[in-house]
Amino acid sequence: MKNLFKGIALSFLCALSIDSFGQTEHKPLSSIQYGENPKLHARGLTANKKKIFVAASDGKLYIIDRKTETVEERDYHRNVELRDIEVSKKYIILLASGDSSSTISINRKNDVYVINEYEGLFLDGISLVKNSLFMMGDPMSDRFMLFNSNDNGESWTQLDSLPQSIQGEAGFAASGTNVQMTSIKNWYFVSGGMDSRFYSTNDAGKTWNDSELGFKPCESCGAYSFIILPDNKTIVSVGGDYTKPDERIGTSRISNDGGTTWHSPKVDLMGYRSNVMHHRGIIYACGTNGIDVSTDFGESWSEFATGNYFIITVFKKQLVASTIEGTLDFYSLQKKK
């Protein structure tokens, strides 16, 4: 195998939080530029205890080691945007989506990788539990395209039971978080467009249930991301209309019964959001005009930081946010009240 690593120096930009109109506006503690292309961004982002993994718009994987202050660059020659990533102890699984899509399963021990191609199919997201993966793609012939892998993404099987879509309903691959697994058999995904629905199965895709989320119907509207809280009953979905990033009405929906019924929050997000995540009782959501935070399980939101962000995660007690110009911003985590 050809060595695909390329070392890049890290740059850190420090800033302090400032107080504005009686509220603390969070500013990045530091920033890392993993790539030099001004148009570079990442919709796929995750981390383990030692490293941060970035699946970027240039089709490359960047692995950041903050201890050694280096970035490893890996190019798998997809020539299409990477939109999702999952990392286990033994494998890295990448999702590349465009007019055609592919998955890349990388053995972390020997760097041998397997690529699976999907001609004419746009894939939206993947989710991993142990060595099992669930993958969702846009509808073909009015059916959502769903796949399962039990070998860390080296091979995939299309499900026999494929939920029917309505005209104009599809998935949004904004952050790879419109697909979730909570166990080997419990899989979920959300849709948007002319209809926004929450889909769930508790038997590994043999049968499916769905419920109406209640987002406004339009081509660019709907659910872009969701999280299932540890009680398996509270679910928060975020989205809105990416063409109207500052529009606050109808940007999130909440379920307290495992996805059967949905309601709006008391105080909604500050605009369109592409990603939502949960960390120790705090929920964060990010989008084109900033990051918001909720300390009451999504019932009310307040502004956390401003900026253009695609996806967020947590690394070593800091919030990591993917922004424009090949940059990650690092923030202090919100303290629970």
C-alpha positions as CSV (number, residue, x, y, z in Angstrom):
1,M,0.0,0.0,0.0
2,K,1.2,3.5,-0.8
3,N,1.8,5.7,2.2
4,L,-1.0,8.3,2.0
5,F,0.1,10.4,5.0
6,K,1.1,13.9,4.7
7,G,2.2,16.0,7.7
8,I,0.7,19.5,8.1
9,A,1.6,21.9,10.8
10,L,-1.3,23.0,13.1
11,S,-2.1,26.7,13.8
12,F,-3.8,27.7,17.0
13,L,-5.7,31.0,17.3
14,C,-6.7,31.9,20.9
15,A,-9.6,34.1,21.9
16,L,-11.6,34.9,25.0
17,S,-15.3,34.9,25.6
18,I,-16.9,38.4,25.7
19,D,-20.0,39.7,27.4
20,S,-22.6,41.2,25.2
21,F,-26.0,42.6,26.2
22,G,-25.8,40.7,29.5
23,Q,-25.0,37.3,27.9
24,T,-21.7,35.6,27.4
25,E,-20.9,35.1,23.8
26,H,-18.6,32.1,23.4
27,K,-15.5,32.6,21.3
28,P,-13.2,29.8,20.2
29,L,-10.4,28.9,22.7
30,S,-8.3,27.8,19.7
31,S,-8.6,26.8,16.0
32,I,-6.9,24.3,13.8
33,Q,-6.6,24.6,10.0
34,Y,-6.3,21.1,8.7
35,G,-6.3,22.1,5.0
36,E,-5.3,25.1,3.0
37,N,-8.1,25.3,0.4
38,P,-10.3,28.3,1.2
39,K,-13.4,26.4,0.0
40,L,-12.6,23.3,2.2
41,H,-15.1,22.2,4.8
42,A,-16.2,19.0,6.5
43,R,-19.6,17.5,7.1
44,G,-18.2,14.3,8.7
45,L,-16.5,14.7,12.1
46,T,-15.9,12.4,15.0
47,A,-13.3,11.8,17.7
48,N,-12.0,9.1,20.1
49,K,-9.8,9.6,23.2
50,K,-6.7,10.4,21.2
51,K,-7.5,11.8,17.8
52,I,-10.0,13.8,15.7
53,F,-11.2,12.4,12.4
54,V,-12.4,14.8,9.7
55,A,-14.2,13.6,6.5
56,A,-13.8,16.6,4.2
57,S,-15.4,18.2,1.1
58,D,-12.2,17.5,-1.0
59,G,-12.8,13.8,-0.6
60,K,-9.9,13.4,1.8
61,L,-9.7,12.1,5.4
62,Y,-7.7,14.2,7.9
63,I,-6.7,12.7,11.2
64,I,-5.6,15.3,13.8
65,D,-3.4,14.5,16.7
66,R,-3.5,17.5,19.1
67,K,-0.7,16.0,21.3
68,T,1.9,16.0,18.5
69,E,0.2,18.9,16.7
70,T,0.1,17.2,13.4
71,V,-2.4,16.3,10.7
72,E,-2.3,13.1,8.7
73,E,-3.9,13.5,5.2
74,R,-5.3,10.4,3.4
75,D,-6.5,10.5,-0.2
76,Y,-8.7,7.6,-1.4
77,H,-9.2,9.3,-4.8
78,R,-13.0,9.5,-4.6
79,N,-13.1,13.0,-6.2
80,V,-16.4,13.6,-4.5
81,E,-17.3,15.0,-1.1
82,L,-17.0,12.8,2.0
83,R,-20.2,13.4,4.0
84,D,-20.0,11.0,6.9
85,I,-17.6,9.0,9.0
86,E,-17.7,6.3,11.7
87,V,-14.7,5.1,13.6
88,S,-14.3,1.9,15.7
89,K,-11.3,0.4,17.4
90,K,-10.3,-1.5,14.2
91,Y,-12.0,0.3,11.3
92,I,-12.7,3.7,9.8
93,I,-15.8,3.8,7.5
94,L,-16.3,6.7,5.1
95,L,-19.2,7.8,3.1
96,A,-18.7,9.6,-0.2
97,S,-21.7,11.1,-1.9
98,G,-22.5,12.8,-5.2
99,D,-24.2,11.8,-8.4
100,S,-22.9,8.4,-7.5
101,S,-21.7,7.3,-4.1
102,S,-19.3,4.9,-2.4
103,T,-18.3,3.6,1.0
104,I,-14.7,3.1,2.1
105,S,-13.9,0.6,4.9
106,I,-10.4,1.0,6.2
107,N,-8.6,-1.5,8.4
108,R,-6.8,0.7,10.9
109,K,-4.2,-2.1,11.6
110,N,-2.8,-2.4,8.1
111,D,-4.5,0.5,6.2
112,V,-6.0,-1.9,3.7
113,Y,-9.3,-0.6,2.5
114,V,-12.3,-1.8,0.6
115,I,-14.5,0.4,-1.6
116,N,-18.1,-0.3,-2.5
117,E,-19.6,1.7,-5.4
118,Y,-23.3,2.8,-5.8
119,E,-23.9,4.1,-9.3
120,G,-26.6,6.7,-9.6
121,L,-27.5,6.6,-5.9
122,F,-27.1,9.5,-3.4
123,L,-26.2,8.2,0.0
124,D,-27.1,10.3,3.0
125,G,-25.6,8.8,6.2
126,I,-24.3,5.8,8.1
127,S,-24.4,4.7,11.7
128,L,-22.3,2.2,13.6
129,V,-22.9,-0.1,16.6
130,K,-20.0,-2.6,17.3
131,N,-19.2,-4.0,13.8
132,S,-22.7,-3.5,12.4
133,L,-23.7,-0.5,10.2
134,F,-26.9,0.9,8.9
135,M,-26.9,3.1,5.8
136,M,-29.6,5.2,4.2
137,G,-29.8,6.6,0.7
138,D,-32.3,8.8,-1.2
139,P,-35.4,7.1,-2.7
140,M,-35.2,5.2,-6.0
141,S,-38.5,4.1,-7.5
142,D,-40.3,5.7,-4.6
143,R,-38.4,3.6,-2.0
144,F,-35.7,4.7,0.4
145,M,-32.5,2.8,-0.3
146,L,-31.4,1.1,3.0
147,F,-28.4,-1.2,3.6
148,N,-26.8,-3.1,6.4
149,S,-23.2,-4.3,7.0
150,N,-22.1,-6.8,9.6
151,D,-18.4,-6.6,8.8
152,N,-17.4,-3.0,9.4
153,G,-18.5,-1.9,6.0
154,E,-16.5,-4.3,3.9
155,S,-19.7,-5.7,2.3
156,W,-23.3,-4.4,2.3
157,T,-26.7,-6.0,1.9
158,Q,-29.7,-4.1,0.6
159,L,-32.7,-4.5,2.9
160,D,-35.7,-6.4,1.6
161,S,-38.1,-4.1,3.4
162,L,-37.8,-0.5,2.0
163,P,-40.2,2.2,3.3
164,Q,-42.1,4.0,0.6
165,S,-41.5,7.7,0.0
166,I,-43.8,10.3,-1.3
167,Q,-42.9,12.5,-4.2
168,G,-40.4,15.1,-3.2
169,E,-39.4,13.3,0.0
170,A,-35.7,12.5,0.5
171,G,-32.8,12.7,3.0
172,F,-30.4,15.6,3.7
173,A,-26.7,14.7,3.8
174,A,-25.8,17.8,5.7
175,S,-23.9,16.1,8.6
176,G,-24.5,12.4,8.3
177,T,-26.7,12.5,11.4
178,N,-30.0,11.9,9.8
179,V,-29.3,8.2,10.4
180,Q,-28.9,6.5,13.9
181,M,-28.5,3.2,15.5
182,T,-29.1,2.5,19.3
183,S,-28.5,-1.2,19.1
184,I,-27.9,-4.0,16.6
185,K,-31.6,-4.1,15.8
186,N,-32.8,-0.6,16.5
187,W,-32.3,1.7,13.5
188,Y,-33.7,5.1,12.7
189,F,-33.7,7.8,10.0
190,V,-35.4,11.1,9.2
191,S,-36.5,12.6,5.9
192,G,-37.3,16.1,4.6
193,G,-38.5,17.9,1.5
194,M,-42.2,17.8,0.7
195,D,-42.7,15.5,3.7
196,S,-40.6,15.1,6.9
197,R,-41.0,11.8,8.7
198,F,-39.3,9.8,11.5
199,Y,-38.7,6.1,10.5
200,S,-37.8,3.4,13.0
201,T,-37.3,-0.4,13.2
202,N,-36.7,-2.6,16.2
203,D,-36.0,-5.8,14.2
204,A,-33.0,-4.8,12.0
205,G,-35.1,-3.5,9.2
206,K,-37.6,-6.3,8.7
207,T,-40.5,-4.0,9.5
208,W,-40.7,-0.2,9.7
209,N,-42.8,2.4,11.6
210,D,-43.1,6.1,10.7
211,S,-44.5,9.3,12.1
212,E,-45.0,12.8,10.8
213,L,-42.4,15.2,12.2
214,G,-44.3,18.4,11.4
215,F,-41.6,20.4,9.6
216,K,-42.8,22.8,6.9
217,P,-42.9,21.1,3.5
218,C,-40.7,22.5,0.8
219,E,-37.8,21.3,-1.3
220,S,-35.2,22.7,1.1
221,C,-37.1,22.2,4.3
222,G,-37.3,19.5,6.9
223,A,-35.3,17.3,9.3
224,Y,-31.5,17.4,8.8
225,S,-30.4,15.8,12.0
226,F,-31.7,14.1,15.1
227,I,-30.5,12.6,18.4
228,I,-32.0,10.0,20.7
229,L,-31.3,10.6,24.3
230,P,-30.3,7.8,26.7
231,D,-33.8,7.3,28.0
232,N,-34.7,6.1,24.4
233,K,-37.9,8.2,24.7
234,T,-36.7,11.8,24.2
235,I,-35.8,12.6,20.6
236,V,-34.8,16.0,19.2
237,S,-34.7,16.7,15.5
238,V,-33.4,19.9,14.0
239,G,-33.4,21.4,10.5
240,G,-35.5,24.1,8.9
241,D,-34.9,25.7,5.5
242,Y,-31.2,26.0,4.6
243,T,-32.1,28.7,2.0
244,K,-33.4,30.8,4.9
245,P,-30.7,30.3,7.5
246,D,-31.9,33.0,9.8
247,E,-35.6,31.9,9.9
248,R,-36.3,30.6,13.5
249,I,-39.8,29.3,13.2
250,G,-40.1,25.5,12.7
251,T,-36.4,24.6,13.1
252,S,-36.8,21.8,15.6
253,R,-39.2,19.2,16.8
254,I,-39.3,17.1,20.0
255,S,-40.7,13.7,20.9
256,N,-41.1,12.4,24.5
257,D,-42.6,9.0,23.5
258,G,-39.9,7.5,21.3
259,G,-41.0,9.2,18.1
260,T,-44.7,8.5,18.0
261,T,-45.8,12.1,18.5
262,W,-43.9,15.4,18.1
263,H,-44.2,19.0,19.3
264,S,-42.4,22.3,18.9
265,P,-40.1,23.8,21.6
266,K,-41.1,26.7,23.8
267,V,-38.1,28.7,22.4
268,D,-36.8,27.6,19.0
269,L,-33.3,27.6,17.5
270,M,-31.7,30.8,16.1
271,G,-32.1,29.5,12.6
272,Y,-31.5,26.5,10.3
273,R,-29.4,23.8,11.9
274,S,-27.6,20.9,10.1
275,N,-26.5,19.0,13.2
276,V,-27.6,18.3,16.7
277,M,-25.6,16.4,19.5
278,H,-26.0,15.6,23.2
279,H,-23.3,15.6,25.8
280,R,-23.9,15.0,29.5
281,G,-27.3,16.6,29.7
282,I,-26.6,19.4,27.3
283,I,-27.8,19.6,23.7
284,Y,-25.9,21.5,21.1
285,A,-27.1,22.3,17.5
286,C,-25.1,24.1,14.8
287,G,-25.8,25.6,11.4
288,T,-25.1,28.4,9.0
289,N,-25.4,31.3,11.5
290,G,-24.0,29.7,14.7
291,I,-24.3,27.2,17.5
292,D,-27.2,27.0,20.0
293,V,-27.5,25.2,23.3
294,S,-30.3,23.7,25.3
295,T,-30.2,22.6,29.0
296,D,-33.8,21.4,29.1
297,F,-33.7,18.6,26.5
298,G,-34.5,20.8,23.5
299,E,-37.6,22.6,25.0
300,S,-35.8,26.0,24.8
301,W,-32.6,27.2,23.0
302,S,-30.2,30.0,23.5
303,E,-27.3,31.3,21.4
304,F,-23.9,29.7,22.2
305,A,-21.7,31.1,19.4
306,T,-21.9,32.7,16.0
307,G,-20.3,31.4,12.8
308,N,-20.9,29.1,9.9
309,Y,-20.7,25.5,11.2
310,F,-21.5,22.2,9.6
311,I,-21.1,19.6,12.4
312,I,-19.9,19.4,16.0
313,T,-18.5,16.8,18.4
314,V,-16.7,16.6,21.7
315,F,-13.0,16.0,22.2
316,K,-11.2,16.1,25.6
317,K,-13.8,18.3,27.4
318,Q,-14.0,20.7,24.5
319,L,-16.7,21.3,21.8
320,V,-15.2,20.9,18.3
321,A,-17.0,22.7,15.5
322,S,-16.3,22.2,11.8
323,T,-16.4,25.5,9.9
324,I,-15.3,27.0,6.6
325,E,-11.7,27.3,5.1
326,G,-10.6,23.9,6.4
327,T,-10.9,24.9,10.0
328,L,-12.0,23.4,13.3
329,D,-12.9,25.7,16.2
330,F,-12.6,24.6,19.8
331,Y,-14.9,25.9,22.5
332,S,-15.4,25.4,26.3
333,L,-18.4,23.2,27.0
334,Q,-21.6,24.7,28.3
335,K,-21.9,24.4,32.1
336,K,-25.2,22.8,33.2
337,K,-27.3,25.1,35.3
